[in-house]
Amino acid sequence: MAKCTIRYWASAKEAAGTAEETVEAETLAAALEAACQLHPDDRFLRVLRASSLLVDERPVGKRVHGEVAVADGTVIEVLPPFAGG
C-alpha cells in the first residue's frame, strides 16, 4: 500500500480537526475510506461528500474514485465549496 497525504481546506480542515494526515491506500476511494475511519462523525462525511478533490494537483471530477490510483507521495486535497461575497 502507498502512503499518501490528505490535505483539508476550510470547513474540511475544521471537520477533520487537522490540516493534513497520512493514510495508506491503493486508490482514492480507499484513501477516503481511511479518512472516514479516522473521522467517523457525520459532519466530516457531509463535508467530504460536498467537496471537490484534487489528486496531485489534478481535479478528480467525475472519475470513479476506486479507479484513481495513488502512489507513495500522492497528495489528495479536499476542497469544500467556498462561499464568496
C-alpha positions in Angstrom: 0.0 0.0 0.0 1.1 3.5 -0.7 1.4 6.3 1.9 -0.4 9.4 0.7 -1.2 12.7 2.3 -4.7 14.1 2.5 -4.8 17.9 2.9 -8.0 19.5 4.2 -9.1 23.1 3.4 -11.6 25.4 5.0 -14.6 23.6 6.5 -13.0 20.2 5.7 -10.0 21.2 7.9 -12.4 22.2 10.7 -14.4 19.0 10.4 -11.2 16.8 10.4 -9.6 18.8 13.2 -6.3 18.8 11.3 -4.9 20.4 8.1 -3.4 17.1 6.8 -2.8 13.5 7.6 -1.2 10.5 6.1 -3.1 7.3 5.2 -2.2 4.1 3.4 -4.2 3.1 0.3 -4.0 2.0 -3.3 -6.9 4.1 -4.6 -8.5 7.4 -3.9 -11.6 5.5 -2.7 -9.5 3.6 -0.2 -7.8 6.8 1.0 -11.1 8.5 1.6 -12.4 5.4 3.4 -9.4 5.5 5.7 -10.0 9.2 6.4 -13.7 8.4 7.2 -12.5 5.7 9.7 -10.3 8.4 11.4 -13.2 10.8 11.5 -16.4 8.8 11.9 -18.7 11.7 12.6 -21.5 12.8 10.3 -20.2 16.3 9.8 -16.9 15.1 8.3 -18.7 12.8 5.9 -21.1 15.6 4.8 -18.2 17.9 4.1 -16.3 15.2 2.3 -19.3 14.4 0.0 -19.8 18.0 -0.9 -16.1 18.6 -1.6 -14.1 18.7 -4.8 -11.0 16.6 -4.9 -7.5 17.0 -6.4 -5.0 14.2 -6.7 -1.5 15.5 -7.3 -3.0 18.9 -8.3 -5.3 17.4 -10.9 -9.1 17.6 -10.5 -10.8 14.2 -10.0 -14.0 15.4 -11.4 -16.5 12.6 -12.1 -13.9 9.8 -12.3 -14.7 6.8 -10.2 -12.7 7.1 -7.0 -11.9 3.3 -7.0 -10.2 3.7 -10.4 -8.0 6.6 -9.3 -4.7 5.1 -8.2 -2.5 6.6 -5.6 1.2 6.0 -5.0 3.8 6.8 -2.3 3.8 10.6 -2.0 0.5 11.3 -3.7 -1.3 14.4 -2.3 -5.0 14.4 -2.1 -6.7 17.8 -1.5 -10.2 18.1 -0.2 -11.7 21.4 -1.3 -15.2 22.1 0.2 -17.5 24.5 -1.6 -16.4 28.1 -0.9 -18.9 30.9 -0.4 -18.0 34.3 -1.6 -19.3 37.7 -1.0 
